[in-house]
């Protein structure tokens, strides 16, 4: 009989403890919501200053970038034609992507990069492994269509894998 009393009292203690824990967590939740409301109302009251500060940071960084370009005697187009940016687009995002500027020169129909001011941007090199795989795939298609024999396929494949 004593064992049942201990089990019942343990279960009762755990239930009361759990109820108090739930009440305490609710109090913490309400306190956190109160702090959040106070913080957001403070942010809303100072929204003008936050926006002006952000605009000042963007203006300052733009001015420093422009000053550095002038110091090096380059234009923005010359910087974007450098090998660092070859084959890549440049995207500037502000305010989490709400304001985006993308600078890109798409390749023309011949597959060559566009020529601007007499300067041709260098082409990107392909991975040799992907070129080899593509050539073996082409050979396999030729073999499937019976345009080459198995011996020719094997010789070409060995030659590709050796190089």
N, C-alpha and C positions, 0 to 999 in steps of 0.2 A: 504494500500500500504506500509505503514511503517513496518508492521509485516513481510511482505515478504522480505523486505530488511534486517531485522535483522536475519531472518532464513537463508537467502543466505549468509550473512556475517559470521554468526556462522559456517555454513557448510564450507565456504571457509577457515576460521581460523582453524577449526579442520583438514581440509585436509592439509593445509600448515604445521601445527604442527606435524601431523602424518608423513609427508614426511621428515621433519627435524629429527624427532625421528628415523626414519628408517636409514637415513644417519648417525646419531650419533651411532646407534647400529652397523652399518657396520664398522665405524672407530674403535669402541671398539673390534670388531671381528678381524680386521687386526692387531691391537696392540697386542691382545692376541696371535695371530699366530706368530707375530714377537718375542714376549717374549718366546714362546714355542720353536721356532727355535734356539734362542740363548741358552736356557737352554739345549736342546738336543745336540747341538754341544759341549757345555761344558761338558756334561756327556760323550759323545763319546771321547773327548780328555782325559778324566780322567778315562776311562773304566778299564785300567790296574790297577790303584790304588784302584778302587772300588772292583774289583775281588780279589786283594791281601788282602784287608781289610776284605772282607767276608770270605776268606779262613783262615785268622788269627783268626777271631772270632770262626769259627768252630773248628780249631785246639786247641785254648785255652779252649773252653768248653769241648772238648774231653779229654784234659789233666786233667782238674779239675775233671771230672767224673772218669777217671782212677785213679787219686790220692785218691779220696774218697773211691773207691772200695778197693784199697790197704790198706788204713787206717783202714777200717772195716774188712779186711782180707777175703773178699769174691771175688768170680769170677762172671762174667757176667751171667753165667748159674744159679748160686745160687740165684742171684737177680731176674732173670726171673721166677724161680720156687717159689718165695715167694707167699703167699696168695693174695697179692695185684694184681698180674698179672694172677691169676688162671683163666683159661677159656677165656683168652683174648689174642689177638695178639698185638704185639708192632710194631708200624710203625714209622720210622724216615724219614721225608721228608725234603729235602733241596732244595733251589732255586725254591720254589713254586711247588714242586712235580716233578721237572725234575730229581732229584736224590732221589730215595726212597729205603729204606731198610726195609723189613718186616720180623720180627721174629715171628714164629708161630709153634706150635706143634699140628697138627691135631689129633683128636681122632682116635683111631684104630677101626677096624671093630666091636668090641664088644660093642662100645659105651662108654667104659671106656677111661679116659684120658691116654695118653702115660706115661709109667714109664721110668724115666731117672735116672741113678745112684742110683737105689733102692728107689727113692722118687716118690710117686704117687701124682700127683696134685689133690687137692680136686675137687669133682664134684660140679657144680653149682646147687643150689636148684631151683625147679620150684615153680611158684606161686601157692598156694593152690587152688585159684579160677579156674585157668586154668586146673588143674588136675581134679577138680570136674566137670567142664564143659565137659572135654574129657570123663570122665567116664559116665556121663549122656548121652552123644552122643553115646557111645558104647552100653549102655542099650537101647536107642531108636532104634538103628540098629537091635539089637537082637529082639526087639518087632516087628519091621517091618517084619522080617524074620520068625515070629511066633515061635521063639525058647524059648521065655518066655511069660508068661501070663500078662495081664494088672495088676493083683494084685501083682505079683512078681515085675513088673516094678515100681509100686507105692511104694511098701515097700523099694525097693533098692534106689529109688530116695529120699524118706524121710530120710533114713539112711545116704545117702551121704550129704544131705543138713543140717542135724543135726551136722555132724562132722566137 
